[in-house]
């Protein structure tokens, strides 16, 4: 799976996908079960940014295999 930034999707970023800024938070509307669990680092950045349980850092999560995901952000 290509991450959102690598795929050219308009995802906010201030760290170029290094998992530091938290700007790329996405809300997963469908398909979350196909995503790997957040790493401790991603979980810490999500918590620091007040993210909800259905939110992930788009630069840090990949689905396992080919799946359909439905995503949104607060600024799309
Ligand atoms: S782009 Fe900065 S945390 Fe994802």
Boltz pocket constraint, residues with backbone or C-beta under 6 A from the ligand:
constraints:
  - pocket:
      binder: B
      contacts: [[A, 12], [A, 13], [A, 14], [A, 15], [A, 16], [A, 17], [A, 18], [A, 19], [A, 20], [A, 21], [A, 22], [A, 23], [A, 24], [A, 25], [A, 57], [A, 58], [A, 59], [A, 60]]
      max_distance: 6.0
